[in-house]
Amino acid sequence: MNPKNNLLIGVIIAVIIAASYNIDANPVDFVEGLPNLAIMAEEMTQVEPKLFETAFWSMIETIQMAFIGTMVGVAIALPLSMFAARNLNSKWVYAPIRAILAAIRTFPSILWAIIFVIMVGLGPFAGVLAIIMYTIGFVAKLQYESIETIDSDPMDAVSSIGVSKWQLIRYVVIPESAPHLLSQVLYMFDYNVRQTSILGLVGAGGIGFYIINYIKFFEYGKAAVFMLVVLAAVLVIDWVSVKIRDKYIVKSQRGMEVKAK
């Protein structure tokens, strides 16, 4: 192996050891805590089937929150990404937009949820608003980065015939970046479904409200019912996402249809 690679690996290991010391990471504590994990796992096997109906409907609410938050967030993020792209605007336009997007991304979704719970009260609406803000920050960033990777040749060719910026965006930028956008939408929806399950911690609705409260009172068997429903929903969403990616994203990138096995 290259001596430089060995040196790099050694440096990384040294940094990990130093960082672990600073955060009081102790493998002994982990090993000693394993019996507690076993106790919790045993209690989680004692599920209560009568809670599955409540878990199902609360999961539906969670998916609705994630869907609305993702779609509205993407609708707002898309035009912002156009203004934030360096190959479409001057620095006087993209710099302040990027600063705003960076400020939005500074706050995690659970902090946005706390802010909106204070504004509009407890419930799903606060969770939806938090998801919208989080989606705006990240989708806009991912999208303007994908716009900046578009080949300059077609953009220069279209610009040379005197089209407006709107026409350039409509006929070149959006078609070229569409596969990336669809991939980002699928990723954010999947992420937001999982994230919405946590927003119940601050009273922002969704299935997380039940999970957090049952765990808080050490009722792991009841919490397990809701966690199983979340797992099932995530697996279904992941399967649907794969089918959509195969049909629209992979096909467009390879110029051929991917056959489902």
TIZAGU-54899 format. One record per residue: residue in three letters; x, z, y of N, C-alpha, C in turn. Coordinates in Angstrom, 1 decimal. Atoms other than C-alpha are relative to their C-alpha. Layout:
N
{ALA {X Z Y} {X Z Y} {X Z Y}}
...
END
This chain:
261
{MET {0.8 0.0 -1.2} {0.0 0.0 0.0} {0.9 0.0 1.2}}
{ASN {-0.7 0.1 -1.2} {1.1 -0.7 3.5} {0.3 1.4 0.6}}
{PRO {-0.3 -1.3 -0.5} {3.0 2.3 5.0} {-0.9 0.3 1.2}}
{LYS {0.9 -0.3 -1.2} {0.9 1.9 8.2} {-1.4 0.5 -0.4}}
{ASN {1.3 -0.5 0.6} {-2.3 2.3 6.1} {0.1 1.4 -0.5}}
{ASN {-0.2 -1.4 0.4} {-0.9 5.4 4.5} {0.1 1.0 1.1}}
{LEU {-0.1 -0.8 -1.2} {-0.1 6.8 7.9} {-1.4 0.2 0.6}}
{LEU {1.4 0.0 -0.5} {-3.6 6.0 9.1} {-0.9 1.0 -0.8}}
{ILE {0.8 -0.9 0.9} {-5.2 7.7 6.1} {0.4 1.4 0.1}}
{GLY {-0.5 -1.3 -0.2} {-3.0 10.7 6.5} {-0.5 0.6 1.3}}
{VAL {0.4 -0.5 -1.3} {-3.9 11.0 10.2} {-1.5 0.4 -0.1}}
{ILE {1.5 -0.2 0.1} {-7.7 10.7 9.3} {-0.2 1.3 -0.8}}
{ILE {0.2 -1.2 0.8} {-7.4 13.4 6.6} {0.4 1.3 0.8}}
{ALA {-0.4 -1.1 -0.8} {-5.5 15.7 9.0} {-1.0 0.3 1.1}}
{VAL {1.0 -0.2 -1.0} {-8.1 15.2 11.7} {-1.3 0.7 -0.6}}
{ILE {1.1 -0.6 0.7} {-10.9 16.0 9.2} {0.2 1.5 -0.3}}
{ILE {-0.4 -1.4 0.3} {-9.1 19.2 8.1} {-0.1 0.9 1.3}}
{ALA {0.0 -0.8 -1.2} {-8.6 20.3 11.7} {-1.4 0.2 0.6}}
{ALA {1.4 -0.1 -0.5} {-12.2 19.5 12.7} {-0.8 1.0 -0.9}}
{SER {0.7 -0.9 0.9} {-13.5 21.4 9.6} {0.4 1.5 0.3}}
{TYR {-0.4 -1.4 -0.4} {-11.5 24.5 10.7} {-0.7 0.4 1.2}}
{ASN {0.6 -0.3 -1.3} {-12.9 24.3 14.2} {-1.5 0.3 -0.1}}
{ILE {1.4 -0.2 0.2} {-16.5 24.2 12.9} {-0.3 1.0 -1.1}}
{ASP {0.1 -1.1 1.1} {-15.9 27.0 10.3} {-0.6 -0.5 -1.3}}
{ALA {0.5 0.5 1.2} {-16.6 24.7 7.4} {0.8 0.7 -1.2}}
{ASN {-0.7 -0.8 1.0} {-15.9 26.8 4.3} {-0.6 -0.4 -1.4}}
{PRO {0.5 0.4 1.3} {-16.3 25.3 0.8} {-0.5 1.2 -0.9}}
{VAL {0.4 -1.2 0.8} {-16.6 28.8 -0.7} {-1.4 0.4 0.4}}
{ASP {1.4 -0.2 -0.4} {-19.8 29.4 1.3} {-1.0 -0.9 -0.6}}
{PHE {0.9 1.0 0.6} {-21.2 26.2 0.0} {-0.2 0.3 -1.5}}
{VAL {0.1 -0.3 1.4} {-20.5 27.1 -3.6} {-0.8 1.3 -0.2}}
{GLU {0.8 -1.2 0.2} {-21.9 30.6 -3.2} {-1.5 -0.2 0.4}}
{GLY {1.3 0.2 -0.4} {-25.0 29.2 -1.6} {-0.8 -0.9 -1.0}}
{LEU {0.7 0.9 1.0} {-25.8 26.8 -4.6} {-1.2 0.8 -0.7}}
{PRO {1.1 -0.7 0.7} {-27.9 29.5 -6.4} {-1.3 0.0 0.9}}
{ASN {1.2 0.0 -0.9} {-30.2 29.7 -3.3} {-0.7 -1.4 0.0}}
{LEU {0.6 1.4 0.1} {-30.7 25.9 -3.5} {-0.8 -0.1 -1.3}}
{ALA {0.7 0.1 1.3} {-31.6 26.2 -7.2} {-1.4 0.8 0.1}}
{ILE {1.2 -0.8 -0.1} {-34.2 28.9 -6.3} {-1.1 -0.8 0.8}}
{MET {1.0 0.8 -0.8} {-35.8 26.7 -3.6} {-0.5 -1.2 -0.8}}
{ALA {0.4 1.1 0.8} {-35.8 23.7 -6.0} {-1.0 0.4 -1.0}}
{GLU {0.9 -0.5 1.1} {-37.5 25.7 -8.7} {-1.4 0.3 0.7}}
{GLU {1.3 -0.2 -0.7} {-40.2 26.8 -6.2} {-0.7 -1.3 0.4}}
{MET {0.6 1.3 -0.4} {-40.7 23.2 -5.0} {-0.6 -0.7 -1.2}}
{THR {0.7 0.7 1.2} {-41.7 22.2 -8.6} {-1.4 0.6 -0.2}}
{GLN {1.3 -0.6 0.1} {-44.7 24.5 -8.2} {-1.0 -0.6 1.0}}
{VAL {0.8 0.7 -1.0} {-46.7 21.9 -6.3} {-1.5 0.4 -0.1}}
{GLU {1.4 -0.3 0.0} {-50.4 22.4 -5.4} {-0.7 -1.4 0.2}}
{PRO {0.6 1.4 0.0} {-52.3 19.1 -6.2} {-1.1 -0.1 1.1}}
{LYS {1.1 0.1 -0.9} {-55.2 20.0 -3.9} {0.4 -0.4 1.4}}
{LEU {-0.5 0.3 -1.3} {-53.0 19.4 -0.9} {0.4 -1.5 0.2}}
{PHE {-0.4 1.4 -0.1} {-52.3 15.8 -1.7} {-0.9 -0.8 0.9}}
{GLU {0.9 0.7 -0.9} {-55.4 14.6 0.1} {0.4 0.2 1.5}}
{THR {-0.5 -0.3 -1.4} {-54.3 16.4 3.3} {1.3 -0.7 0.3}}
{ALA {-1.3 0.6 -0.2} {-50.8 15.1 2.9} {-0.2 -1.5 0.2}}
{PHE {0.2 1.4 -0.1} {-52.1 11.5 2.4} {-0.5 -0.4 1.4}}
{TRP {0.5 0.3 -1.3} {-54.1 11.5 5.6} {0.9 0.3 1.2}}
{SER {-1.0 -0.3 -1.0} {-51.4 13.2 7.6} {1.2 -1.0 0.0}}
{MET {-1.0 1.1 0.1} {-49.0 10.5 6.3} {-0.5 -1.3 0.7}}
{ILE {0.6 1.2 -0.6} {-51.4 7.8 7.5} {0.1 0.2 1.6}}
{GLU {-0.2 -0.3 -1.5} {-51.3 9.5 11.0} {1.4 -0.2 0.4}}
{THR {-1.4 0.2 -0.2} {-47.5 9.5 10.8} {0.3 -1.5 0.1}}
{ILE {-0.3 1.4 0.0} {-47.4 5.8 10.0} {-0.6 -0.7 1.2}}
{GLN {0.6 0.5 -1.2} {-49.8 5.0 12.8} {0.8 0.3 1.3}}
{MET {-0.8 -0.3 -1.2} {-47.7 6.9 15.3} {1.3 -0.8 0.0}}
{ALA {-1.3 0.8 0.1} {-44.5 5.1 14.1} {-0.3 -1.4 0.4}}
{PHE {0.3 1.4 -0.2} {-46.2 1.7 14.2} {-0.3 -0.2 1.5}}
{ILE {0.4 0.2 -1.4} {-47.7 2.1 17.7} {1.3 0.2 0.9}}
{GLY {-1.3 -0.3 -0.8} {-44.4 3.7 19.1} {1.0 -1.1 -0.2}}
{THR {-1.0 1.1 0.2} {-42.3 0.9 17.5} {-0.4 -1.2 0.8}}
{MET {0.4 1.3 -0.6} {-44.4 -2.0 18.7} {0.0 0.1 1.5}}
{VAL {0.0 -0.1 -1.5} {-44.9 -0.7 22.3} {1.5 0.1 0.5}}
{GLY {-1.4 -0.2 -0.4} {-41.2 0.3 22.5} {0.7 -1.3 -0.1}}
{VAL {-0.6 1.4 0.1} {-40.1 -3.2 21.3} {-0.5 -0.9 1.1}}
{ALA {0.5 0.9 -1.1} {-42.4 -4.9 23.8} {0.6 0.3 1.3}}
{ILE {-0.7 -0.4 -1.2} {-40.8 -2.9 26.6} {1.5 -0.3 0.0}}
{ALA {-1.4 0.2 0.1} {-37.3 -3.2 25.3} {0.5 -1.4 0.1}}
{LEU {-0.4 1.4 0.0} {-37.3 -7.0 24.9} {0.3 -0.5 1.4}}
{PRO {-0.4 0.5 -1.3} {-37.5 -7.9 28.6} {1.2 0.8 0.6}}
{LEU {-1.1 -0.7 -0.6} {-35.1 -5.1 29.5} {1.3 -0.5 -0.6}}
{SER {-1.2 0.5 0.6} {-32.6 -6.5 27.0} {0.4 -1.3 0.7}}
{MET {-0.3 1.3 -0.7} {-32.8 -9.9 28.8} {0.7 0.3 1.3}}
{PHE {-0.6 -0.3 -1.2} {-31.9 -8.2 32.1} {1.4 0.7 -0.2}}
{ALA {-1.2 -0.7 0.3} {-29.1 -6.2 30.4} {1.1 -0.8 -0.6}}
{ALA {-1.0 0.9 0.7} {-27.4 -9.2 28.8} {1.0 -0.5 1.1}}
{ARG {-1.0 0.4 -1.0} {-24.1 -10.0 30.6} {0.1 -1.6 0.2}}
{ASN {-0.1 1.4 -0.1} {-24.3 -13.7 29.8} {-1.3 -0.7 0.6}}
{LEU {1.2 0.5 -0.7} {-27.7 -14.0 31.6} {-0.1 0.5 1.4}}
{ASN {0.1 -0.6 -1.3} {-27.2 -11.9 34.7} {1.3 0.4 0.6}}
{SER {-1.2 -0.5 -0.6} {-24.7 -10.7 37.2} {0.1 1.5 -0.2}}
{LYS {-0.2 -1.5 0.2} {-23.3 -7.2 37.1} {-0.9 0.8 0.8}}
{TRP {0.9 -0.7 -0.9} {-25.6 -6.2 39.9} {-1.3 0.2 -0.7}}
{VAL {1.3 -0.1 0.7} {-28.5 -6.7 37.5} {0.2 0.8 -1.3}}
{TYR {-0.1 -0.7 1.3} {-27.2 -5.7 34.1} {0.6 1.4 0.0}}
{ALA {-0.6 -1.3 0.0} {-25.1 -2.7 35.1} {-1.0 1.1 0.2}}
{PRO {1.0 -1.1 -0.1} {-28.0 -0.5 36.4} {-1.0 0.0 -1.1}}
{ILE {0.9 0.0 1.2} {-30.3 -1.6 33.5} {0.7 0.7 -1.2}}
{ARG {-0.7 -0.6 1.1} {-27.6 -0.6 31.0} {0.1 1.5 0.3}}
{ALA {-0.1 -1.4 -0.3} {-27.2 2.7 32.8} {-1.3 0.8 -0.3}}
{ILE {1.3 -0.6 0.3} {-30.9 3.4 32.5} {-0.2 0.1 -1.5}}
{LEU {0.1 0.0 1.5} {-30.9 2.5 28.8} {0.9 1.0 -0.6}}
{ALA {-0.9 -1.0 0.5} {-27.9 4.7 28.2} {-0.6 1.4 0.3}}
{ALA {0.6 -1.3 -0.3} {-29.7 7.6 29.9} {-1.2 0.3 -1.0}}
{ILE {1.1 -0.2 1.0} {-32.7 7.0 27.6} {0.5 0.4 -1.4}}
{ARG {-0.6 -0.3 1.3} {-30.5 7.0 24.5} {0.7 1.4 0.0}}
{THR {-0.6 -1.3 0.0} {-28.9 10.3 25.6} {-0.8 1.0 -0.6}}
{PHE {0.9 -1.0 0.5} {-31.9 12.2 24.6} {-0.5 -0.4 -1.4}}
{PRO {0.6 0.4 1.4} {-32.8 12.3 20.8} {-1.5 0.1 0.1}}
{SER {1.5 0.1 0.0} {-36.4 11.7 19.9} {-0.7 1.3 0.0}}
{ILE {0.6 -1.3 0.0} {-37.1 15.3 19.3} {0.0 0.7 1.3}}
{LEU {-0.1 -0.5 -1.4} {-36.0 16.2 22.8} {-1.1 -0.7 0.9}}
{TRP {1.1 0.8 -0.7} {-38.3 13.4 24.2} {-1.3 0.6 -0.4}}
{ALA {1.3 -0.6 0.5} {-41.1 15.0 22.0} {-0.2 1.3 0.8}}
{ILE {0.2 -1.3 -0.8} {-40.5 18.4 23.7} {-0.5 -0.3 1.4}}
{ILE {0.4 0.3 -1.4} {-40.7 16.8 27.1} {-1.4 -0.5 0.1}}
{PHE {1.4 0.6 0.0} {-43.9 14.9 26.3} {-1.0 1.1 -0.4}}
{VAL {0.9 -1.1 0.4} {-45.5 18.0 24.6} {-0.3 0.8 1.3}}
{ILE {0.2 -0.7 -1.3} {-44.9 19.8 28.0} {-0.9 -0.8 0.9}}
{MET {0.8 0.9 -0.9} {-46.5 16.8 29.8} {-1.4 -0.1 -0.5}}
{VAL {1.4 0.4 0.5} {-49.5 15.9 27.6} {-0.6 1.0 -1.0}}
{GLY {0.5 -1.0 0.9} {-49.8 18.9 25.3} {0.4 -0.4 -1.5}}
{LEU {-0.3 0.2 1.4} {-49.5 19.2 21.5} {-0.8 -1.1 -0.6}}
{GLY {0.7 1.1 0.7} {-50.5 16.4 19.2} {0.7 -1.3 -0.1}}
{PRO {-0.7 1.2 0.3} {-49.7 12.9 18.1} {0.3 -0.8 1.2}}
{PHE {-0.3 0.8 -1.2} {-49.8 11.4 21.6} {1.4 0.2 0.5}}
{ALA {-1.3 -0.4 -0.5} {-46.7 13.3 22.6} {1.1 -0.7 -1.0}}
{GLY {-0.9 0.6 0.9} {-45.0 12.0 19.4} {0.1 -1.5 0.2}}
{VAL {0.0 1.5 -0.2} {-46.0 8.4 20.1} {0.9 -0.3 1.2}}
{LEU {-0.8 0.3 -1.2} {-44.5 8.6 23.6} {1.5 0.2 -0.3}}
{ALA {-1.4 -0.2 0.3} {-41.3 10.1 22.2} {0.6 -1.2 -0.8}}
{ILE {-0.5 1.1 0.8} {-41.0 7.3 19.7} {0.2 -1.3 0.8}}
{ILE {-0.1 1.1 -0.9} {-41.6 4.7 22.4} {1.3 0.1 0.8}}
{MET {-1.3 -0.2 -0.8} {-38.7 6.1 24.5} {1.2 -0.3 -0.8}}
{TYR {-1.2 0.1 0.9} {-36.3 6.3 21.6} {0.1 -1.5 -0.4}}
{THR {-0.1 1.4 0.4} {-37.2 2.8 20.5} {0.5 -0.9 1.1}}
{ILE {-0.5 0.8 -1.2} {-36.7 1.3 24.0} {1.5 0.1 0.1}}
{GLY {-1.5 -0.2 -0.2} {-33.2 2.8 24.3} {0.8 -0.8 -1.0}}
{PHE {-0.9 0.6 1.1} {-31.9 1.5 20.9} {-0.3 -1.4 -0.2}}
{VAL {0.3 1.4 0.2} {-33.7 -1.8 20.5} {0.5 -0.8 1.1}}
{ALA {-0.5 0.8 -1.1} {-32.8 -2.9 24.0} {1.5 -0.2 -0.1}}
{LYS {-1.5 0.1 0.2} {-29.1 -2.1 23.3} {0.3 -1.0 -1.1}}
{LEU {-0.3 0.9 1.2} {-29.1 -3.9 19.9} {-0.3 -1.4 0.4}}
{GLN {0.4 1.3 -0.4} {-30.9 -6.8 21.4} {0.8 -0.7 1.0}}
{TYR {-0.9 0.6 -1.0} {-28.8 -7.4 24.4} {1.4 -0.3 -0.5}}
{GLU {-1.3 0.3 0.7} {-25.7 -7.2 22.2} {-0.1 -1.3 -0.8}}
{SER {0.2 1.3 0.8} {-27.2 -9.9 19.9} {-0.1 -1.2 0.9}}
{ILE {0.1 1.1 -1.0} {-28.0 -12.0 23.0} {1.4 -0.5 0.5}}
{GLU {-1.4 0.3 -0.5} {-24.4 -11.8 24.1} {0.8 -0.7 -1.0}}
{THR {-0.8 0.7 1.0} {-23.2 -13.2 20.8} {-0.5 -1.4 -0.3}}
{ILE {0.5 1.4 0.2} {-25.3 -16.4 21.1} {1.1 -1.0 0.4}}
{ASP {-0.9 1.1 -0.3} {-23.2 -19.5 21.0} {-0.2 -0.6 1.4}}
{SER {0.2 0.4 -1.4} {-22.6 -20.6 24.6} {-0.2 -1.5 0.1}}
{ASP {0.2 1.4 -0.1} {-22.7 -24.3 23.8} {-1.4 -0.5 0.2}}
{PRO {1.4 0.4 -0.3} {-26.5 -24.7 23.5} {-0.5 0.5 1.3}}
{MET {0.4 -0.5 -1.3} {-26.9 -22.5 26.5} {0.5 -0.8 1.1}}
{ASP {-0.5 0.9 -1.1} {-24.6 -24.6 28.6} {-0.6 -1.3 0.0}}
{ALA {0.6 1.3 0.1} {-26.2 -27.8 27.3} {-1.4 0.0 0.7}}
{VAL {1.4 -0.1 -0.6} {-29.7 -26.6 28.3} {0.1 0.2 1.5}}
{SER {-0.1 -0.3 -1.4} {-28.5 -25.2 31.6} {0.5 -1.2 0.8}}
{SER {-0.5 1.2 -0.7} {-26.8 -28.5 32.5} {-1.0 -1.0 0.4}}
{ILE {1.1 0.9 -0.4} {-30.1 -30.3 32.7} {-0.9 0.6 1.0}}
{GLY {0.7 -0.6 -1.1} {-31.3 -28.0 35.4} {-1.2 0.8 -0.3}}
{VAL {1.2 -0.8 0.4} {-33.8 -25.8 33.5} {0.1 1.4 0.7}}
{SER {0.0 -1.4 -0.6} {-34.8 -22.4 35.0} {0.5 1.0 -1.0}}
{LYS {-0.5 -1.1 0.9} {-33.6 -19.1 33.6} {-1.1 0.3 -1.1}}
{TRP {1.1 -0.3 0.9} {-37.0 -18.5 32.1} {-0.1 -1.0 -1.2}}
{GLN {0.0 1.1 1.1} {-36.9 -21.9 30.2} {1.2 0.2 -0.9}}
{LEU {-1.2 -0.3 0.8} {-33.4 -21.0 29.0} {-0.3 1.1 -1.0}}
{ILE {0.3 -1.2 0.8} {-34.6 -17.7 27.7} {-1.1 -0.4 -1.1}}
{ARG {1.0 0.4 0.9} {-37.7 -19.3 26.1} {0.4 -0.9 -1.1}}
{TYR {-0.4 1.1 1.0} {-36.1 -22.3 24.4} {1.3 0.2 -0.7}}
{VAL {-1.3 -0.2 0.6} {-32.7 -21.0 23.6} {0.2 1.5 -0.4}}
{VAL {-0.4 -1.4 0.3} {-32.2 -17.2 23.8} {-1.0 0.6 -1.0}}
{ILE {0.9 -0.6 0.9} {-35.4 -16.1 22.1} {0.1 -0.6 -1.4}}
{PRO {-0.1 0.5 1.3} {-35.2 -18.5 19.2} {1.3 0.4 -0.7}}
{GLU {-1.3 -0.3 0.6} {-31.5 -17.8 18.6} {0.1 1.5 -0.4}}
{SER {-0.1 -1.4 0.3} {-32.0 -14.0 18.7} {-1.2 0.5 -0.8}}
{ALA {1.2 -0.4 0.7} {-35.3 -13.9 16.9} {0.3 0.7 -1.4}}
{PRO {-0.3 -0.7 1.3} {-33.9 -13.0 13.4} {0.6 1.4 0.2}}
{HIS {-0.6 -1.3 -0.3} {-31.9 -10.2 14.9} {-1.1 1.0 0.5}}
{LEU {1.1 -0.8 -0.5} {-35.0 -8.9 16.7} {-0.9 0.5 -1.1}}
{LEU {0.8 -0.4 1.2} {-37.1 -8.9 13.5} {0.7 1.0 -0.8}}
{SER {-0.7 -0.9 0.8} {-34.4 -7.1 11.7} {0.0 1.4 0.7}}
{GLN {0.0 -1.2 -0.8} {-34.2 -4.5 14.5} {-1.4 0.7 -0.1}}
{VAL {1.3 -0.6 0.0} {-38.0 -4.0 14.5} {-0.2 0.6 -1.4}}
{LEU {0.1 -0.6 1.3} {-38.0 -3.4 10.7} {0.8 1.3 -0.1}}
{TYR {-0.8 -1.2 0.0} {-35.2 -1.0 11.0} {-0.6 1.2 0.8}}
{MET {0.5 -1.0 -0.9} {-36.7 0.9 13.9} {-1.3 0.6 -0.6}}
{PHE {1.2 -0.5 0.6} {-40.1 1.2 12.1} {0.3 0.9 -1.1}}
{ASP {-0.4 -0.8 1.1} {-38.5 2.5 9.0} {0.6 1.3 0.5}}
{TYR {-0.7 -1.2 -0.6} {-36.4 5.0 11.1} {-1.1 0.8 0.6}}
{ASN {1.0 -0.8 -0.7} {-39.4 6.0 13.2} {-1.0 0.7 -0.9}}
{VAL {0.8 -0.7 1.0} {-41.5 6.8 10.1} {0.7 1.3 -0.4}}
{ARG {-0.7 -1.2 0.5} {-38.8 9.2 8.9} {0.1 1.0 1.2}}
{GLN {-0.2 -0.9 -1.1} {-38.2 10.6 12.4} {-1.3 0.7 0.4}}
{THR {1.3 -0.6 -0.3} {-41.9 11.2 13.0} {-0.3 1.2 -0.9}}
{SER {0.2 -1.1 0.9} {-41.8 13.5 10.0} {0.7 1.2 0.5}}
{ILE {-0.7 -1.1 -0.5} {-39.5 15.7 12.0} {-0.6 0.5 1.3}}
{LEU {0.6 -0.4 -1.3} {-41.4 15.7 15.3} {-1.0 1.1 0.0}}
{GLY {0.9 -1.1 0.2} {-43.9 18.1 13.9} {0.6 1.4 0.3}}
{LEU {-0.8 -1.3 -0.3} {-41.2 20.8 14.5} {-0.4 0.5 1.4}}
{VAL {0.3 -0.4 -1.4} {-42.2 20.8 18.2} {-1.5 -0.3 0.3}}
{GLY {1.4 0.1 -0.2} {-45.9 20.2 17.6} {-0.5 -1.4 0.5}}
{ALA {0.3 1.4 -0.4} {-45.8 16.4 18.2} {-0.8 -0.8 -1.1}}
{GLY {0.9 0.7 1.0} {-48.2 15.6 15.3} {0.8 -0.5 -1.2}}
{GLY {-0.6 0.6 1.2} {-47.6 13.8 12.0} {0.1 1.0 -1.1}}
{ILE {-0.2 -0.8 1.3} {-46.9 15.1 8.5} {1.0 1.0 0.2}}
{GLY {-1.0 -1.0 -0.2} {-43.9 16.9 9.8} {-0.5 1.4 0.4}}
{PHE {0.6 -1.3 -0.4} {-46.2 19.6 11.3} {-0.2 0.9 -1.2}}
{TYR {0.3 -0.8 1.2} {-47.2 20.7 7.8} {1.3 0.4 -0.7}}
{ILE {-1.3 -0.3 0.7} {-43.7 20.4 6.3} {0.7 1.1 0.6}}
{ILE {-0.8 -1.0 -0.7} {-42.1 22.5 9.0} {-0.7 1.3 -0.2}}
{ASN {0.7 -1.3 0.0} {-44.8 25.2 8.9} {0.1 0.6 -1.4}}
{TYR {-0.1 -0.6 1.4} {-44.7 25.6 5.1} {1.4 0.4 -0.3}}
{ILE {-1.4 -0.4 0.2} {-40.9 25.7 5.1} {0.3 1.3 0.8}}
{LYS {-0.2 -1.1 -0.9} {-41.0 28.2 7.9} {-0.5 1.3 -0.7}}
{PHE {0.6 -1.2 0.7} {-43.1 30.6 5.7} {0.4 0.0 -1.5}}
{PHE {-0.5 0.0 1.3} {-41.1 29.8 2.6} {-0.9 -0.4 -1.1}}
{GLU {1.0 0.5 1.0} {-44.0 28.0 0.9} {0.5 -1.4 -0.5}}
{TYR {-0.7 1.2 0.4} {-41.7 25.4 -0.7} {-0.9 -0.9 -0.9}}
{GLY {0.9 0.7 0.8} {-44.3 24.4 -3.3} {-1.0 -0.9 0.8}}
{LYS {1.0 0.8 -0.9} {-46.8 23.3 -0.6} {0.8 -1.0 0.8}}
{ALA {-0.8 1.0 -0.7} {-44.0 21.6 1.4} {0.3 -1.1 -0.9}}
{ALA {-0.4 1.0 0.9} {-43.0 19.7 -1.7} {-1.1 -1.1 -0.1}}
{VAL {1.1 1.0 0.1} {-46.4 18.0 -1.8} {0.1 -1.0 1.1}}
{PHE {-0.1 0.9 -1.2} {-46.0 16.6 1.7} {1.3 -0.8 0.0}}
{MET {-1.3 0.7 0.1} {-42.3 15.7 1.0} {-0.1 -1.2 -1.0}}
{LEU {0.2 1.0 1.0} {-43.4 13.7 -2.1} {-0.7 -1.2 0.6}}
{VAL {0.8 1.0 -0.7} {-45.9 11.8 0.0} {0.9 -0.8 0.9}}
{VAL {-1.0 0.7 -0.9} {-43.2 11.0 2.6} {0.9 -0.9 -0.8}}
{LEU {-0.9 0.8 0.9} {-40.9 9.8 -0.2} {-0.7 -1.3 -0.5}}
{ALA {0.7 1.2 0.5} {-43.6 7.5 -1.6} {-0.2 -1.0 1.1}}
{ALA {0.2 0.9 -1.1} {-44.4 6.1 1.8} {1.3 -0.8 0.4}}
{VAL {-1.2 0.7 -0.4} {-40.8 5.4 2.6} {0.5 -1.0 -1.0}}
{LEU {-0.4 1.0 1.0} {-40.2 3.6 -0.7} {-0.9 -1.2 0.1}}
{VAL {0.8 1.1 -0.2} {-43.2 1.4 0.0} {0.4 -0.8 1.2}}
{ILE {-0.4 0.7 -1.2} {-42.1 0.6 3.5} {1.3 -0.7 -0.2}}
{ASP {-1.3 0.6 0.3} {-38.6 -0.1 2.2} {-0.2 -1.3 -0.8}}
{TRP {0.3 1.2 0.9} {-40.0 -2.5 -0.4} {-0.6 -1.2 0.8}}
{VAL {0.6 1.0 -0.9} {-42.1 -4.3 2.2} {1.0 -0.6 0.9}}
{SER {-1.1 0.4 -0.9} {-39.1 -4.5 4.6} {0.9 -1.0 -0.7}}
{VAL {-0.9 0.9 0.8} {-37.0 -6.2 1.8} {-0.7 -1.3 -0.1}}
{LYS {0.7 1.3 0.2} {-39.7 -8.8 1.2} {0.0 -0.8 1.3}}
{ILE {0.0 0.7 -1.3} {-40.0 -9.6 4.9} {1.4 -0.5 0.4}}
{ARG {-1.4 0.5 -0.3} {-36.2 -9.8 5.3} {0.3 -1.2 -0.8}}
{ASP {-0.3 1.1 0.9} {-35.9 -12.1 2.3} {-0.8 -1.3 0.5}}
{LYS {0.8 1.2 -0.3} {-38.7 -14.4 3.6} {0.4 -0.6 1.4}}
{TYR {-0.1 0.5 -1.4} {-37.9 -14.6 7.3} {1.5 0.1 0.5}}
{ILE {-1.3 -0.2 -0.6} {-34.4 -13.3 8.1} {1.1 -0.7 -0.9}}
{VAL {-1.0 0.6 0.9} {-32.2 -14.2 5.1} {-0.2 -1.6 -0.1}}
{LYS {0.3 1.4 0.1} {-34.0 -17.6 4.8} {0.5 -0.7 1.3}}
{SER {-0.4 0.6 -1.2} {-33.3 -18.4 8.5} {1.5 -0.1 0.2}}
{GLN {-1.4 -0.1 -0.2} {-29.7 -17.4 8.3} {0.7 -0.9 -1.0}}
{ARG {-0.6 0.8 1.0} {-28.9 -19.3 5.1} {-0.6 -1.4 -0.2}}
{GLY {0.6 1.3 0.0} {-31.3 -22.2 5.6} {-0.7 -0.3 -1.3}}
{MET {0.7 0.2 1.3} {-33.0 -21.6 2.2} {-0.8 1.2 -0.3}}
{GLU {0.9 -1.0 0.4} {-35.7 -19.5 0.7} {0.6 0.9 -1.1}}
{VAL {-0.5 -0.9 1.1} {-34.7 -16.4 -1.3} {-1.2 0.3 -1.0}}
{LYS {1.1 -0.2 1.0} {-36.7 -16.2 -4.5} {0.0 1.4 -0.5}}
{ALA {0.1 -1.4 0.4} {-38.0 -12.9 -5.4} {0.1 0.1 -1.6}}
{LYS {-0.2 -0.2 1.4} {-36.9 -11.7 -8.8} {-1.1 0.9 -0.6}}
END
